[in-house]
């Protein structure tokens, strides 16, 4: 097996694990929306809040010192913001096909 194939296989394994991990959160969010009169925006806001808190925890954990943490805040916020923006745009683009499959509703 050549090195390129090993790299691809490892990336596929990481991607699969990543998607499976994300799906755990999505399943939980969907369950929170399966109540009478669900507040989808509240569930979405809670996910965003949790992500922000966890991202802060990771940034602080990696910084090791208060000085490093303070020095890296802006770059961390920039990183997380760009990653979220990129993922959100990709999912918005992919989700358009759902509307192509729905029957037309006249209003």
N, C-alpha and C positions, 0 to 999 in steps of 0.2 A: 504494500500500500504506500503510495507516495505522500509526501508532506502536504500537498495541496488538498488531497482528499481528506486527510486527517483534520486539517483546519476546517474544511467545510462540514465534516461530520460533527466536530465539536461545536461549531456555530449553530448547527441545526439542533443539537441537544440543548444548548443554552437558550435558543429561541423558543423551543418547545417548553422548557421549564419556565421561562419567563411568561409565556402566554398562559400556561396552566396556573401559575401563581396569580396573575392578573385576573384570571377567571374566578378565582376564589373570592376576590373582592366584588366582582360583578355579580356573582350569584348572591352574595349577601345583600348587596344593594337592591337587586331585583326582589328578594324576599321582603325587604323593608317596604317595597312598593306594593306588595300583595296584601294590603289591608284595605278595609273599607275607607274610601276617600283618601287615597294616598297623596302625600305631598312630595311629588317627584323632585321639585326644586330644593326642598329641605334635605332630601337624601343626597342629592348632588352637592349641595353646599357642605354637608357633613363629610363627604368623600374628599372634597377639596381641602377642607379644614384639616382632616386627618393626614392628607398628603403633605400639607404645609408643615404640620407639626413634626411628622416623621422626617421630612427633608431637613428641617432645622436640627433635629436630633442627630442625624447622620453627619451633617456639616460640623456640628459641635464635637462629635465623637472623633472625627478625623482630624480636627484642628489640634487637639491635645492641650493647647494653652489658650487662655483668654485672648492674648495678643494675636495669635494666629487666627483664632475665630473672628475677632473684630476685623482683621486685615482681609479675610476671605469672604465676608458677608456679601459684598456687592457682586463678586464673581460667582458665588454660589447662587444667588438670586437670579443673576443673568443666565447661568447654566440651566437651572430648573425651569425658568420661564421659557427659554428657547426650546427645551425638550418638550415641554407641555404643548407649546404652540405647534411644533412640528407634528407631534402625535395627534393633536386635535384636528389639524387641517387634513391629515391623512385619513382619519376616521370619518370626517365630514364628507370627504371626496368619495370614500368607499360606500357610505351609507346612501348616497344618491340612488343607487340601484333599487333600494327598497321602494322608492316612489315610482320607479318604472314598473314594478311588479304589482302595485296596488291598482285596483279598478278606479276609474275616474269617478269622483263625487261631484255632482253639480250642486251649486249653492245658489 
